[in-house]
Amino acid sequence: MSSPGLAELHLHLYGCLTSDHVLDMLALAERPAWDRYEPSYERVFGRPSPARALVERHRRGDASARAEFRELFVFGEADAGSFARFQAKFDLIAAASVIGLAVHEEEHRAAALAELRQSARVVLDDQRRHGVGYAEQRFFFGHRTPAEFVDEGLRAILEVYAEHHARGGRPIARLAASLPRSNPWHHWEVVQRLALSDLGVALTGVDFCFIEEGHPPKEQRALFSAVRDHNARNPERALSILYHVGESFEDKSLESAVRWVHEAAELGAHRLGHAIALGVDPAAYGEVRRESVAERRDQVLYDLRHAEGLERHGVRVDRPALARELDELDALDRLDALGRRAPPDEVQVVYDDRRRAEVHARQRFAMAAVRAHGAVVEVCPTSNLRIGGLRDPSHHPLRRFLEEQVPVVIASDDPGIFGTTLRDELAWAAAHAGLSAEEHDALAAGAWRYRSERLTGRDR
Ligand SMILES: [Zn+2]
């Protein structure tokens, strides 16, 4: 009996495409959508991209083009700390893909479905070669995608998985449909139907990804409860809730960023994507942050609601002062006669050593809560360091997660564009957290316990 291999739980299908796959897609494309890529590349990198010329050289059989294309495509260490640079590189995939066109123009649908099938297949091949025995893939259609194309697209991927499993192929492949944060309901209808179909065996979760700013977890309360309803009625086709949170939080205080992670777990997310805010060293951030009055108001209410727990963890909660602040914020949050929000609509938060120490204590409280809710944190080291804006690896929260016994799984997020593998990510995690070889193996094996079908009770 061969080993079951690694379980990879946080992946985005197109983020798994390697530079070789993307180069092949571009070389075969009739008309690559260069306008989706070249202007943004030039704006961000300050020079024109050599991609078009490299694709031409590759088409003419120039073998050296592959290595140069890889250099251009991979979002490496030199690019770290800028989401704009990540997006500019990711746009190469958009140039190669017809999915963007198919969203609005039906004549491109068949080509888009063929592309999805082909992408699903090549990614499975890569995973098998890298020792992955189980892979949970996510796929996101933007919120403007019509429901019937979402249905066809998810079906196309699930059909590839069904054929693959019928042949006894490895890895075991699972799909989580990423739902648009702004309005998940149309896509949820499709997902629910598919989950109950023959193809539903491989559809094991829903996910929330892409821009998190402006979308507090509380917005998804009704959706989470609809998923729980579905699960109660269809335990053999139950779906996990995967939720990217606490990865990017430019628009709010560190306190609010910690709170969002806590709230996502409280609302019932099974796994939390990244959740850097939950344990990151507060010293990684600048002295001044701003957040909306509405966000500050939610934070004050949270502090009052959790006063006892926060105090037990060493956070001073001044209840009368918070009650007064709530009145002041309510006064600020009113609308004027024309329905405009009265200025100022933002509050400023200044961090000194005392306040940073307090954030540290809040994180311990929230970590205990996440643990109590049974939520699992998905740690994707390369992604966190390169797009999460953590320039100093010593600020990374993994060590604290392990110390506080937060359930964690190591994953690779977008291994293609990062030029990484799950083994690389596990090696980084072990080195960073000072794990022994046995602890490294236990961390890797533990991922099997946190598969969606296990967390939802489908697989007993
Ligand atoms: Zn992700």
Boltz pocket constraint, residues with backbone or C-beta under 6 A from the ligand:
constraints:
  - pocket:
      binder: B
      contacts: [[A, 10], [A, 11], [A, 12], [A, 209], [A, 244], [A, 273], [A, 413]]
      max_distance: 6.0
